[in-house]
Amino acid sequence: MLLRLIQITDCHLFADPATLLKGIGTRELLEKVLNALRSELPRAERLIVTGDLTHDERVETYQVLRDLLADWLPKLRLLPGNHDDRALMRPVFGDVIQAAGPRNVFAETLGSWRLLGLDTQSPGYLSAEFGVEQLSWLEHHLAPSAHHTTSYITHPIPR
């Protein structure tokens, strides 16, 4: 089975559409990206948005993001980054977020593929956290199966 996945990362949105990040209008840029991808919507199985969905960590910003991604909601999967607040994401995206304890994750099978999204966010830090709870979750979802697996991790894991 051919699987078409689209990933967008580091949106760094603000509630105020005029706010710039290092001189860049992040909302305007995301709108351009989404408009360019609109023709892919019927052919893509998933849109995966990872890391730093917001920059200001406000519930209003998550609502703006949900509105921008409205066409994609049935196909949307999210993972937080270091500028995100899991607790604020859940009420806005509760229908597309799976929870594993305090973490926002995803695990699903599409045809012969298994998709795994592992939240390694460490609140207040730039670095990732990969501990016993994440390892246990990952081992459970990587148990022997006949599926090909692709995984998304919020942050690269330091070696």
Sequence and secondary structure as in RCSB ss.txt:
>XXXX:A:sequence
MLLRLIQITDCHLFADPATLLKGIGTRELLEKVLNALRSELPRAERLIVTGDLTHDERVETYQVLRDLLADWLPK
LRLLPGNHDDRALMRPVFGDVIQAAGPRNVFAETLGSWRLLGLDTQSPGYLSAEFGVEQLSWLEHHLAPSAHHTT
SYITHPIPR
>XXXX:A:secstr
    EEEEE   B SSTT  BTTB HHHHHHHHHHHHGGGTTT SEEEEES SBSS  HHHHHHHHHHTGGGGGG
EEEE  TT  HHHHHHHHTTT EEETTEEEEEEEETTEEEEEE    TT SS    HHHHHHHHHHTSS S EEE
EEESS    
